[in-house]
Amino acid sequence: MFWIMAGYMCVFFLLVAFPTVQSLTIGKYRIIAYVPSVCGTTISVSDSVQVESSSGLTYANNVNCNFTVTVSSPYLVLANLEKFELEPLRSGSCSDYVNLYDGGDTSSTALHSSPLCGTSLTNTTYVTAGQQMTVHFVTDSTAVYLGFYIVFTAATAAPCSGTQFTCNNSFCIPSTLACDNYDQCGDASDESGCTNTSSSSSEEQTTLIVGLTLGFVALLLIGAYIAYRVYRRNQWRRFHNDHIHDDDLPDPDPSYPVTHKYFRGIRGHPGLTSTETMGASDPAIMKSVEDLKGDQQC
């Protein structure tokens, strides 16, 4: 039972250390979603959502992905491009790019004059006039880069209510998002002057270290137990392979082989391996052997 529980602990802590994420909570109200799982979907945002171009190190080739972010009235969709590294302009045009639209599909008005690509953006914060923003992400079949992650937040324009945080850029976001180590305002003012800016990341790092340590210890214990069981299982096989082939020995029970280990130490004669030496040193043993042979002949 102990080893079964150890196995469950190992799996649990590995899941804690390396969670699978199609959508999960980070920090206070942070949700992460990835391309391509969000493609063709509508993401409803009550506080904040982060969408990344890939769950891997780089984004994929030949992507053509649309998704829509929606908030409830009277909120607007505030998008902050925290990381953005796509293939740069080639011959005056973007091969890999992102377009943001002020509405529920790509026929809506674009929020910028040209597709977003490269690694240096003039503007990284965009806001809708209504409750929907559509994102169109396209890549070609050539180079890939690190990609993007965009933070979408339910925001309003100032003046802010008592349950909102006032950003320096005159946007209002839920006050619960302030000081959570993530820039939802778009100008990082919600993370300015915080005294606990490292608490969330420290807790995540501590969880990772504890999970890895306990998972590794559990794996070691399980490995040691398996090795012990394999050793015990093969012990009889090794014992049987050490069988003594000696015509002077009586035939034993077929289920128990006569081996050097079997005779070692018998009656104070360690190392005896034949009836000649046993009989020479102990006549009682030789008499027993002769009696057994006579019984077999009969």
VOVO-670513 format. One line per 2 residues: number of its first residue (from 1); their letters; for each residue x, y negated, z of N, C-alpha, C. Coordinates in nm, 3 decimals, decimal comma. Each point is the difference from the previous one (the first is absolute). Layout:
<mibas>
NUM) a) X:Y:Z:X:Y:Z:X:Y:Z  ...
</mibas>
This chain:
<mibas>
1) mf) 0,082:0,120:0,000:-0,082:-0,120:0,000:0,086:-0,126:0,000  0,112:0,005:0,075:0,089:-0,117:0,005:0,052:-0,037:-0,138
3) wi) 0,037:0,100:-0,077:0,058:-0,028:-0,131:-0,106:-0,050:-0,099  -0,122:0,046:0,015:-0,108:-0,053:-0,083:-0,024:-0,147:0,031
5) ma) -0,001:-0,033:0,131:-0,018:-0,140:0,039:0,115:-0,085:-0,049  0,122:0,054:0,004:0,116:-0,074:-0,050:-0,014:-0,029:-0,148
7) gy) -0,052:0,097:-0,075:-0,021:-0,022:-0,143:-0,103:-0,110:-0,026  -0,109:0,002:0,077:-0,100:-0,107:-0,015:0,059:-0,136:0,035
9) mc) 0,082:-0,004:0,106:0,064:-0,127:0,037:0,091:-0,049:-0,111  0,073:0,091:-0,062:0,090:-0,037:-0,109:-0,077:-0,063:-0,114
11) vf) -0,108:0,065:-0,042:-0,081:-0,052:-0,110:-0,060:-0,135:0,036  -0,048:-0,013:0,126:-0,062:-0,124:0,043:0,097:-0,116:-0,005
13) fl) 0,119:0,020:0,055:0,095:-0,110:0,005:0,058:-0,032:-0,137  0,010:0,098:-0,088:0,042:-0,030:-0,136:-0,105:-0,082:-0,072
15) lv) -0,127:0,027:0,028:-0,106:-0,080:-0,060:0,000:-0,141:0,055  0,032:-0,014:0,130:0,010:-0,133:0,058:0,115:-0,077:-0,062
17) af) 0,114:0,071:-0,017:0,118:-0,067:-0,053:-0,014:-0,033:-0,147  -0,065:0,089:-0,079:-0,014:-0,020:-0,143:-0,146:0,013:-0,041
19) pt) -0,082:-0,098:0,032:-0,141:0,010:-0,035:-0,022:-0,006:-0,149  -0,098:0,073:-0,049:-0,038:-0,011:-0,141:-0,093:-0,119:-0,012
21) vq) 0,023:-0,084:-0,097:-0,074:-0,125:-0,006:-0,065:-0,020:-0,136  -0,127:0,013:-0,005:-0,078:-0,057:-0,108:-0,067:-0,125:0,055
23) sl) -0,042:0,002:0,124:-0,043:-0,121:0,069:0,021:0,025:0,148  0,074:-0,087:0,066:0,026:0,017:0,141:0,020:-0,136:0,064
25) ti) -0,015:-0,005:0,133:0,011:-0,125:0,072:0,143:-0,021:0,045  0,054:-0,116:-0,028:0,134:-0,039:0,044:-0,015:-0,127:0,082
27) gk) 0,078:-0,012:0,108:-0,010:-0,118:0,082:-0,139:-0,005:0,064  -0,070:-0,111:-0,016:-0,132:-0,013:0,062:-0,111:0,040:-0,097
29) yr) -0,009:-0,071:-0,113:-0,109:0,028:-0,093:0,052:0,018:-0,142  0,124:0,047:-0,012:0,062:0,009:-0,132:-0,034:0,134:-0,064
31) ii) -0,055:-0,004:-0,121:-0,030:0,120:-0,075:0,091:0,003:-0,122  0,055:0,117:-0,030:0,088:0,013:-0,117:-0,067:0,093:-0,101
33) ay) 0,001:-0,041:-0,125:-0,049:0,084:-0,110:0,101:-0,006:-0,113  0,000:0,104:-0,085:0,103:0,011:-0,103:-0,062:0,019:-0,138
35) vp) 0,072:-0,053:-0,099:-0,024:0,037:-0,139:0,063:0,139:-0,019  -0,067:0,098:-0,060:-0,123:-0,013:-0,081:-0,130:0,031:0,075
37) sv) 0,005:0,026:0,132:-0,122:0,043:0,069:-0,106:-0,108:0,002  0,040:-0,128:-0,012:-0,098:-0,108:0,004:-0,055:-0,034:-0,138
39) cg) 0,059:0,054:-0,105:-0,039:-0,037:-0,136:-0,147:0,037:-0,026  -0,074:-0,096:-0,056:-0,140:0,024:-0,030:-0,092:-0,009:0,120
41) tt) 0,051:-0,048:0,114:-0,080:-0,005:0,122:-0,024:-0,145:0,043  -0,091:-0,015:0,095:-0,024:-0,128:0,065:0,039:0,013:0,147
43) is) 0,087:-0,087:0,047:0,049:0,003:0,138:-0,071:-0,107:0,080  -0,076:0,040:0,100:-0,070:-0,096:0,085:0,091:-0,039:0,116
45) vs) 0,017:-0,129:0,020:0,092:-0,051:0,100:-0,078:-0,076:0,106  0,015:0,041:0,124:-0,060:-0,075:0,111:0,103:-0,089:0,069
47) ds) 0,126:0,043:0,000:0,107:-0,079:0,059:0,116:-0,014:-0,098  0,077:0,110:-0,018:0,117:-0,007:-0,087:0,031:0,137:-0,058
49) vq) 0,042:0,001:-0,126:0,038:0,122:-0,070:0,128:-0,027:-0,078  0,091:0,096:0,002:0,121:-0,009:-0,081:-0,003:0,108:-0,107
51) ve) 0,022:-0,040:-0,125:0,004:0,093:-0,111:0,141:-0,001:-0,058  0,058:0,119:-0,018:0,134:0,012:-0,054:-0,004:0,069:-0,136
53) ss) 0,100:-0,033:-0,083:0,004:0,051:-0,137:0,031:0,148:-0,008  0,053:0,057:0,107:0,031:0,142:0,003:0,032:0,041:0,142
55) sg) -0,022:0,128:0,031:0,042:0,053:0,130:0,146:0,043:-0,003  0,062:-0,004:-0,119:0,141:0,034:-0,013:0,089:-0,123:0,000
57) lt) 0,127:0,022:-0,032:0,095:-0,110:-0,001:-0,027:-0,096:-0,115  -0,040:0,052:-0,115:-0,030:-0,083:-0,117:-0,138:0,036:-0,053
59) ya) -0,055:-0,090:-0,079:-0,130:0,029:-0,060:0,018:0,090:-0,122  -0,110:0,048:-0,054:0,003:0,097:-0,110:-0,006:-0,071:-0,135
61) nn) 0,037:0,073:-0,104:-0,017:-0,048:-0,136:-0,142:0,024:-0,049  -0,037:-0,075:-0,104:-0,127:0,020:-0,070:-0,122:-0,010:0,093
63) vn) 0,003:-0,101:0,085:-0,113:-0,026:0,090:-0,092:-0,103:-0,064  -0,130:0,023:0,009:-0,100:-0,098:-0,040:-0,112:0,007:0,103
65) cn) 0,011:-0,084:0,102:-0,082:0,016:0,121:-0,076:-0,128:0,031  -0,130:0,015:0,024:-0,085:-0,110:0,046:-0,060:0,037:0,135
67) ft) -0,005:-0,093:0,091:-0,077:0,018:0,123:-0,050:-0,135:0,047  -0,107:0,002:0,076:-0,064:-0,123:0,045:-0,003:-0,004:0,152
69) vt) 0,034:-0,116:0,055:-0,006:-0,023:0,145:-0,119:-0,091:0,027  -0,081:0,040:0,097:-0,120:-0,077:0,029:-0,011:-0,030:0,149
71) vs) -0,055:-0,116:0,033:-0,025:-0,040:0,139:-0,145:-0,046:0,009  -0,050:-0,010:0,121:-0,138:-0,045:0,020:-0,004:-0,153:0,008
73) sp) -0,114:-0,056:-0,032:-0,020:-0,145:0,008:0,001:-0,041:0,149  0,058:-0,113:0,034:0,052:-0,110:-0,083:0,150:0,009:-0,025
75) yl) 0,058:0,117:0,015:0,145:0,012:-0,015:0,041:-0,002:-0,147  0,127:-0,033:-0,021:0,064:0,005:-0,130:0,112:0,101:0,006
77) vl) 0,049:0,045:-0,115:0,111:0,095:-0,005:0,130:-0,080:-0,013  0,083:0,009:0,102:0,132:-0,064:0,000:0,105:0,106:-0,027
79) an) 0,075:-0,013:-0,109:0,102:0,099:-0,038:0,138:-0,061:0,019  0,085:0,071:0,072:0,138:-0,043:0,021:0,092:0,108:-0,055
81) le) 0,081:-0,034:-0,102:0,093:0,094:-0,061:0,129:-0,001:0,082  0,006:0,087:0,101:0,115:0,000:0,092:0,126:0,056:-0,067
83) kf) -0,016:0,101:-0,081:0,114:0,056:-0,075:-0,041:0,011:-0,145  0,089:-0,043:-0,089:-0,035:0,005:-0,141:0,128:0,016:-0,081
85) el) 0,018:0,117:-0,061:0,118:0,026:-0,083:-0,040:0,092:-0,114  -0,035:-0,061:-0,114:-0,035:0,074:-0,120:0,105:-0,025:-0,108
87) ep) -0,013:0,074:-0,109:0,092:-0,017:-0,112:-0,007:-0,145:-0,050  0,114:-0,066:-0,021:-0,001:-0,141:-0,039:-0,047:-0,022:-0,143
89) lr) -0,017:-0,126:-0,033:-0,040:-0,038:-0,136:0,099:0,052:-0,103  -0,054:0,052:-0,109:0,084:0,042:-0,112:-0,059:-0,058:-0,128
91) sg) 0,081:-0,077:-0,071:-0,045:-0,068:-0,122:-0,123:-0,087:0,025  -0,002:-0,060:0,120:-0,108:-0,094:0,032:-0,129:0,063:0,046
93) sc) -0,004:0,131:0,019:-0,124:0,065:0,045:0,030:0,100:0,111  -0,103:0,031:0,079:0,013:0,093:0,112:-0,032:0,142:-0,047
95) sd) 0,088:0,093:0,031:-0,027:0,142:-0,028:-0,080:0,063:0,113  0,039:-0,030:0,124:-0,075:0,042:0,119:-0,053:-0,126:0,066
97) yv) -0,128:-0,003:0,034:-0,055:-0,125:0,052:-0,124:0,025:0,085  -0,037:-0,106:0,073:-0,121:-0,002:0,082:-0,081:-0,123:-0,037
99) nl) -0,131:0,017:-0,014:-0,093:-0,111:-0,019:-0,102:0,000:0,113  -0,030:-0,117:0,054:-0,099:-0,017:0,105:-0,117:-0,080:-0,056
101) yd) -0,122:0,051:0,023:-0,119:-0,064:-0,056:-0,096:-0,040:0,110  -0,064:-0,115:-0,020:-0,094:-0,055:0,098:-0,139:0,056:-0,027
103) gg) -0,019:0,128:0,030:-0,129:0,063:-0,022:0,009:0,150:0,006  -0,108:0,068:-0,041:-0,010:0,145:0,016:0,053:0,082:-0,113
105) dt) 0,057:-0,061:-0,106:0,059:0,076:-0,110:0,100:-0,086:-0,075  0,064:0,057:-0,101:0,106:-0,070:-0,072:-0,052:-0,104:-0,098
107) ss) -0,131:-0,010:-0,016:-0,056:-0,106:-0,083:-0,017:-0,131:0,076  0,024:0,007:0,132:-0,009:-0,120:0,083:0,119:-0,092:-0,027
109) ta) -0,005:-0,120:0,053:0,105:-0,099:-0,020:0,128:0,043:0,070  0,112:-0,006:-0,071:0,129:0,034:0,060:0,041:-0,108:0,099
111) lh) 0,066:0,039:0,107:0,043:-0,093:0,103:0,137:-0,061:-0,029  0,059:0,033:-0,116:0,130:-0,055:-0,040:0,001:-0,010:-0,152
113) ss) 0,091:-0,079:-0,050:-0,001:-0,029:-0,144:0,061:0,109:-0,086  0,087:0,083:0,057:0,066:0,107:-0,076:0,020:0,120:0,091
115) pl) 0,017:0,119:-0,057:0,020:0,120:0,082:0,119:-0,015:0,095  -0,011:0,064:0,117:0,104:-0,006:0,101:0,097:0,116:-0,021
117) cg) 0,128:-0,032:-0,019:0,102:0,104:-0,016:0,133:-0,054:0,049  0,104:0,085:-0,008:0,131:-0,043:0,046:0,015:0,011:0,150
119) ts) 0,094:-0,075:0,054:0,030:0,007:0,144:-0,013:-0,134:0,070  -0,028:-0,106:-0,071:-0,009:-0,133:0,060:-0,130:-0,065:-0,045
121) lt) -0,092:-0,020:0,095:-0,130:-0,059:-0,031:-0,005:-0,145:0,049  -0,062:-0,085:-0,078:-0,017:-0,139:0,041:-0,099:-0,011:0,115
123) nt) -0,105:0,080:-0,007:-0,104:-0,001:0,104:-0,025:0,144:0,044  -0,009:0,020:0,130:-0,023:0,136:0,052:-0,132:0,012:0,073
125) ty) -0,079:-0,107:0,007:-0,127:0,002:0,072:-0,113:-0,042:-0,094  -0,106:0,082:-0,005:-0,114:-0,029:-0,087:-0,128:0,023:0,080
127) vt) -0,101:-0,080:-0,028:-0,128:0,011:0,070:-0,113:-0,010:-0,101  -0,107:0,074:0,024:-0,115:0,000:-0,090:-0,098:-0,111:0,039
129) ag) -0,089:-0,029:-0,093:-0,109:-0,094:0,030:-0,121:0,074:0,055  -0,003:0,130:-0,020:-0,111:0,082:0,049:0,049:0,115:0,086
131) qq) -0,075:0,109:-0,002:0,028:0,113:0,091:0,069:0,118:-0,068  0,050:-0,017:-0,122:0,065:0,111:-0,069:0,127:-0,046:-0,071
133) mt) 0,099:0,089:0,000:0,123:-0,019:-0,078:0,033:0,132:-0,067  0,029:-0,005:-0,130:0,037:0,119:-0,074:0,148:-0,006:-0,036
135) vh) 0,066:0,114:0,016:0,143:0,012:-0,029:0,018:0,095:-0,117  0,080:-0,041:-0,098:0,032:0,084:-0,114:0,152:0,020:-0,003
137) fv) 0,043:0,124:0,015:0,143:0,034:0,005:0,034:0,089:-0,120  0,099:-0,044:-0,080:0,037:0,070:-0,122:0,151:0,021:-0,003
139) td) 0,043:0,120:-0,040:0,143:0,027:-0,022:0,016:0,073:-0,133  0,121:-0,012:-0,057:0,027:0,070:-0,126:0,077:0,129:0,027
141) st) 0,063:0,055:-0,103:0,067:0,129:0,014:0,151:-0,013:0,023  0,048:-0,122:0,023:0,145:-0,018:0,017:0,035:-0,014:0,148
143) av) 0,072:-0,104:0,035:0,057:-0,013:0,135:-0,108:-0,014:0,107  0,037:0,039:0,122:-0,086:-0,020:0,117:0,080:-0,073:0,107
145) yl) -0,073:-0,075:0,082:0,062:-0,077:0,108:-0,070:0,033:0,131  0,034:-0,075:0,105:-0,054:0,030:0,133:-0,150:-0,026:0,009
147) gf) -0,050:-0,094:-0,080:-0,144:-0,022:-0,003:-0,046:-0,110:0,094  -0,122:0,012:0,049:-0,059:-0,107:0,081:-0,074:0,057:0,118
149) yi) -0,022:-0,086:0,099:-0,111:0,023:0,090:-0,068:-0,133:0,026  -0,131:0,004:-0,007:-0,084:-0,119:0,010:-0,088:0,015:0,124
151) vf) -0,002:-0,103:0,082:-0,085:-0,002:0,119:-0,127:-0,078:-0,032  -0,114:0,067:0,009:-0,129:-0,063:-0,023:-0,067:-0,025:0,136
153) ta) -0,045:-0,122:0,022:-0,058:-0,037:0,129:-0,132:-0,072:-0,021  -0,097:0,030:0,088:-0,127:-0,072:-0,001:0,023:-0,135:0,066
155) at) -0,011:-0,108:-0,079:0,035:-0,133:0,049:-0,108:-0,101:-0,037  0,005:-0,114:0,067:-0,084:-0,113:-0,037:0,088:-0,124:-0,005
157) aa) -0,056:-0,107:-0,054:0,071:-0,127:0,000:-0,029:-0,074:0,130  0,094:-0,083:0,044:-0,020:-0,077:0,122:-0,120:-0,094:-0,017
159) pc) -0,070:-0,034:0,111:0,038:0,023:0,140:-0,031:0,143:0,044  0,080:0,048:0,097:-0,010:0,138:0,045:-0,090:0,010:0,123
161) sg) -0,060:0,117:0,018:-0,085:0,026:0,117:0,087:0,042:0,118  -0,066:0,022:0,114:0,073:0,039:0,120:0,057:0,139:-0,006
163) tq) -0,049:0,083:-0,092:0,052:0,136:-0,012:0,103:0,012:-0,112  0,043:-0,114:-0,055:0,095:0,001:-0,110:0,129:-0,071:0,037
165) ft) 0,105:0,039:-0,072:0,129:-0,067:0,013:0,015:-0,099:-0,114  0,046:-0,121:0,031:0,017:-0,102:-0,102:0,141:0,006:-0,057
167) cn) 0,011:0,034:-0,128:0,130:0,006:-0,067:0,046:-0,141:-0,037  0,128:-0,018:-0,015:0,054:-0,130:-0,040:-0,044:-0,040:-0,140
169) ns) -0,037:0,096:-0,084:-0,045:-0,030:-0,136:-0,152:-0,021:-0,007  -0,061:-0,023:0,117:-0,143:-0,035:0,011:-0,093:0,118:-0,024
171) fc) 0,049:0,120:0,005:-0,087:0,117:-0,005:-0,026:0,049:0,142  -0,111:0,071:0,016:-0,037:0,055:0,130:-0,009:0,152:-0,013
173) ip) 0,067:0,071:0,088:-0,003:0,146:0,001:-0,045:0,047:0,137  -0,045:0,126:0,014:-0,039:0,049:0,132:0,114:-0,016:0,101
175) st) -0,030:-0,050:0,117:0,104:-0,026:0,100:0,070:0,127:0,045  -0,067:0,115:-0,019:0,063:0,127:0,038:0,120:0,034:-0,087
177) la) 0,015:-0,067:-0,114:0,111:0,030:-0,091:0,125:-0,081:0,032  -0,013:-0,098:0,086:0,117:-0,081:0,035:0,098:0,082:0,084
179) cd) 0,129:-0,022:-0,026:0,107:0,065:0,076:-0,007:0,152:-0,007  -0,025:0,055:-0,120:-0,001:0,145:-0,017:0,114:0,046:-0,091
181) ny) 0,097:-0,090:-0,022:0,118:0,029:-0,083:-0,027:-0,001:-0,149  -0,118:-0,043:-0,042:-0,033:-0,005:-0,141:-0,055:-0,137:-0,037
183) dq) 0,037:-0,046:-0,118:-0,036:-0,134:-0,045:-0,132:0,004:-0,075  -0,109:-0,026:0,070:-0,130:-0,005:-0,065:-0,034:-0,141:-0,049
185) cg) 0,056:-0,105:0,061:-0,029:-0,136:-0,044:0,058:-0,027:-0,139  0,113:0,058:-0,029:0,069:-0,029:-0,125:0,113:-0,098:0,017
187) da) 0,006:-0,067:0,116:0,111:-0,090:0,029:0,072:0,039:0,129  -0,036:0,117:0,053:0,061:0,057:0,121:-0,029:-0,080:0,126
189) sd) -0,092:-0,094:-0,006:-0,030:-0,078:0,120:-0,070:0,084:0,108  -0,066:0,109:-0,041:-0,065:0,087:0,099:0,102:0,083:0,077
191) es) 0,125:0,001:-0,042:0,106:0,072:0,071:0,101:-0,095:0,064  -0,027:-0,129:-0,007:0,091:-0,100:0,055:-0,027:-0,021:0,149
193) gc) 0,109:-0,005:0,079:-0,012:-0,025:0,142:-0,053:0,116:0,081  -0,001:0,120:-0,056:-0,049:0,118:0,072:0,107:0,053:0,094
195) tn) -0,042:0,046:0,115:0,094:0,056:0,097:0,009:0,151:-0,008  -0,093:0,064:-0,072:-0,003:0,147:-0,009:0,008:0,046:-0,143
197) ts) 0,075:-0,073:-0,084:0,003:0,034:-0,142:0,064:0,134:-0,028  0,081:0,049:0,092:0,069:0,127:-0,023:-0,066:0,116:0,071
199) ss) -0,108:-0,027:0,077:-0,059:0,107:0,080:-0,059:0,110:-0,087  -0,071:-0,040:-0,106:-0,064:0,100:-0,085:0,102:0,089:-0,067
201) ss) 0,103:-0,062:-0,062:0,101:0,079:-0,068:0,080:0,083:0,099  0,022:-0,052:0,122:0,074:0,076:0,101:-0,079:0,123:0,041
203) ee) -0,132:-0,016:0,015:-0,083:0,115:0,036:0,003:0,105:-0,110  -0,004:-0,045:-0,126:0,003:0,094:-0,112:0,135:0,073:-0,004
205) qt) 0,111:-0,073:0,025:0,132:0,063:0,000:0,012:0,099:0,115  -0,054:-0,037:0,118:0,005:0,092:0,114:-0,079:0,127:-0,029
207) tl) -0,118:-0,017:-0,059:-0,080:0,117:-0,037:0,073:0,089:-0,098  0,068:-0,063:-0,098:0,075:0,077:-0,099:0,112:0,079:0,066
209) iv) 0,076:-0,064:0,088:0,113:0,066:0,065:-0,049:0,115:0,089  -0,104:-0,027:0,080:-0,053:0,104:0,089:-0,055:0,116:-0,082
211) gl) -0,074:-0,030:-0,105:-0,055:0,105:-0,084:0,106:0,086:-0,064  0,105:-0,065:-0,054:0,109:0,075:-0,062:0,073:0,086:0,102
213) tl) 0,026:-0,056:0,117:0,075:0,074:0,102:-0,078:0,123:0,047  -0,125:-0,021:0,038:-0,080:0,112:0,050:-0,026:0,103:-0,111
215) gf) -0,023:-0,049:-0,121:-0,019:0,094:-0,110:0,123:0,083:-0,026  0,120:-0,063:0,008:0,125:0,072:-0,022:0,023:0,103:0,110
217) va) -0,028:-0,039:0,125:0,018:0,094:0,113:-0,095:0,119:-0,016  -0,125:-0,029:-0,038:-0,096:0,110:-0,018:0,044:0,094:-0,111
219) ll) 0,054:-0,055:-0,109:0,050:0,084:-0,109:0,117:0,087:0,046  0,089:-0,057:0,082:0,112:0,078:0,053:-0,050:0,116:0,086
221) li) -0,098:-0,027:0,086:-0,053:0,104:0,087:-0,066:0,111:-0,081  -0,078:-0,039:-0,099:-0,066:0,100:-0,085:0,104:0,081:-0,076
223) ga) 0,105:-0,068:-0,053:0,105:0,071:-0,071:0,073:0,099:0,089  0,028:-0,041:0,125:0,068:0,090:0,094:-0,086:0,121:0,032
225) yi) -0,130:-0,022:0,018:-0,090:0,111:0,030:-0,008:0,099:-0,116  -0,008:-0,053:-0,123:-0,006:0,087:-0,118:0,128:0,081:-0,013
227) ay) 0,115:-0,066:0,023:0,128:0,071:-0,008:0,007:0,112:0,104  -0,051:-0,027:0,121:0,000:0,102:0,104:-0,087:0,119:-0,038
229) rv) -0,118:-0,029:-0,056:-0,090:0,108:-0,039:0,060:0,084:-0,113  0,065:-0,065:-0,095:0,064:0,074:-0,108:0,113:0,087:0,053
231) yr) 0,076:-0,054:0,095:0,109:0,079:0,059:-0,055:0,123:0,070  -0,106:-0,015:0,079:-0,056:0,113:0,073:-0,060:0,103:-0,097
233) rn) -0,059:-0,047:-0,108:-0,059:0,091:-0,096:0,105:0,086:-0,069  0,116:-0,058:-0,026:0,107:0,072:-0,068:0,091:0,077:0,095
235) qw) -0,021:-0,017:0,130:0,088:0,065:0,097:-0,009:0,152:-0,010  -0,121:0,056:-0,008:-0,016:0,145:-0,010:0,057:0,052:-0,130
237) rr) -0,016:-0,078:-0,109:0,055:0,043:-0,128:0,153:0,010:0,007  0,063:-0,097:0,062:0,145:0,007:0,015:0,041:0,117:0,090
239) fh) -0,080:0,026:0,106:0,028:0,111:0,090:-0,010:0,134:-0,074  -0,101:0,013:-0,084:-0,022:0,123:-0,074:0,110:0,024:-0,102
241) nd) 0,052:-0,107:-0,060:0,106:0,013:-0,100:0,133:0,044:0,060  0,010:-0,004:0,133:0,123:0,039:0,066:-0,003:0,149:0,038
243) hi) -0,081:0,080:-0,067:-0,020:0,141:0,032:0,130:0,080:-0,013  0,021:0,092:0,097:0,119:0,086:0,000:-0,033:0,129:-0,075
245) hd) 0,077:0,031:-0,102:-0,016:0,126:-0,073:0,103:0,100:0,052  -0,040:0,082:0,097:0,090:0,094:0,066:-0,075:0,132:0,016
247) dd) 0,054:0,107:-0,061:-0,067:0,130:0,007:-0,001:0,057:0,140  0,091:-0,048:0,087:0,007:0,054:0,136:-0,107:-0,060:0,091
249) lp) -0,071:-0,103:-0,048:-0,101:-0,061:0,084:-0,134:0,068:-0,022  -0,080:0,013:0,104:-0,134:0,057:-0,016:-0,086:-0,096:-0,081
251) dp) -0,099:0,054:-0,073:-0,091:-0,086:-0,075:-0,093:-0,071:0,098  0,000:-0,129:-0,001:-0,086:-0,074:0,093:-0,141:-0,011:-0,056
253) dp) -0,083:-0,064:0,080:-0,133:-0,035:-0,050:0,017:-0,087:-0,123  -0,070:0,032:-0,111:0,019:-0,076:-0,124:-0,027:-0,149:0,016
255) sy) -0,078:-0,038:0,101:-0,032:-0,142:0,016:0,111:-0,076:0,072  0,102:0,071:0,049:0,105:-0,068:0,074:0,135:0,045:-0,053
257) pv) 0,074:-0,082:-0,071:0,128:0,039:-0,060:0,108:0,015:0,106  0,092:0,092:-0,028:0,117:0,017:0,087:0,108:-0,092:-0,052
259) th) 0,038:-0,098:0,077:0,096:-0,101:-0,042:0,111:-0,011:0,102  0,104:-0,075:-0,040:0,108:-0,026:0,095:-0,053:-0,075:0,121
261) ky) -0,095:-0,091:-0,021:-0,056:-0,073:0,112:-0,076:0,094:0,093  -0,059:0,105:-0,057:-0,079:0,094:0,078:0,088:0,073:0,102
263) fr) 0,123:0,038:-0,040:0,087:0,077:0,088:0,090:-0,088:0,086  0,012:-0,129:-0,033:0,095:-0,084:0,072:-0,042:-0,014:0,145
265) gi) 0,090:0,036:0,090:-0,025:-0,019:0,142:-0,077:0,111:0,067  -0,032:0,113:-0,071:-0,077:0,106:0,062:0,085:0,074:0,104
267) rg) -0,054:0,015:0,116:0,064:0,075:0,110:0,142:-0,048:0,026  0,022:-0,127:-0,010:0,131:-0,054:0,033:0,106:0,026:-0,103
269) hp) -0,039:0,039:-0,125:0,097:0,026:-0,108:-0,024:-0,096:-0,115  0,038:-0,126:0,011:-0,024:-0,095:-0,110:0,077:0,039:-0,125
271) gl) -0,065:-0,019:-0,114:0,068:0,024:-0,126:-0,003:0,142:-0,049  -0,065:0,094:0,073:-0,006:0,139:-0,047:-0,090:0,008:-0,121
273) ts) 0,050:0,067:-0,105:-0,078:0,007:-0,123:-0,010:0,142:-0,056  0,045:0,101:0,071:-0,013:0,137:-0,050:-0,014:0,096:0,116
275) te) -0,054:0,119:-0,028:-0,021:0,097:0,107:0,131:0,060:0,047  0,107:0,000:-0,086:0,127:0,056:0,044:0,056:-0,080:0,116
277) tm) 0,002:-0,135:-0,016:0,057:-0,081:0,109:-0,093:0,001:0,118  -0,133:0,003:-0,025:-0,091:0,002:0,114:0,011:0,132:0,075
279) ga) 0,011:0,110:-0,076:0,009:0,130:0,066:0,129:0,017:0,076  0,109:-0,053:-0,054:0,130:0,012:0,066:0,000:-0,073:0,132
281) sd) -0,076:-0,106:0,009:0,004:-0,079:0,123:-0,117:0,032:0,092  -0,101:0,066:-0,053:-0,116:0,031:0,083:-0,063:0,130:-0,051
283) pa) 0,030:0,116:0,061:-0,054:0,128:-0,047:-0,152:0,004:-0,001  -0,063:-0,076:0,088:-0,147:0,001:0,006:-0,060:-0,050:-0,129
285) im) 0,065:-0,100:-0,063:-0,051:-0,054:-0,126:0,011:0,104:-0,109  0,118:0,071:-0,007:0,018:0,102:-0,103:-0,099:0,114:0,017
287) ks) -0,027:0,041:0,122:-0,097:0,108:0,023:-0,139:-0,042:-0,049  -0,037:-0,125:0,027:-0,131:-0,049:-0,046:-0,008:0,000:-0,151
289) ve) 0,110:-0,035:-0,066:0,002:-0,002:-0,145:-0,015:0,141:-0,056  0,076:0,098:0,059:-0,009:0,137:-0,048:-0,140:0,056:0,020
291) dl) -0,063:-0,032:0,114:-0,137:0,046:0,025:-0,096:-0,054:-0,105  0,019:-0,127:-0,036:-0,088:-0,060:-0,101:0,019:0,066:-0,137
293) kg) 0,126:0,029:-0,034:0,026:0,067:-0,128:-0,061:0,139:-0,001  0,009:0,074:0,115:-0,062:0,132:0,005:-0,148:-0,005:-0,017
295) dq) -0,064:-0,102:0,063:-0,145:-0,015:-0,017:-0,037:-0,026:-0,145  0,081:-0,081:-0,071:-0,030:-0,030:-0,138:0,013:0,123:-0,089
297) qc) 0,100:0,089:0,030:0,020:0,122:-0,080:-0,116:0,096:0,020  -0,053:0,002:0,122:-0,115:0,085:0,025:-0,121:-0,050:-0,074
</mibas>
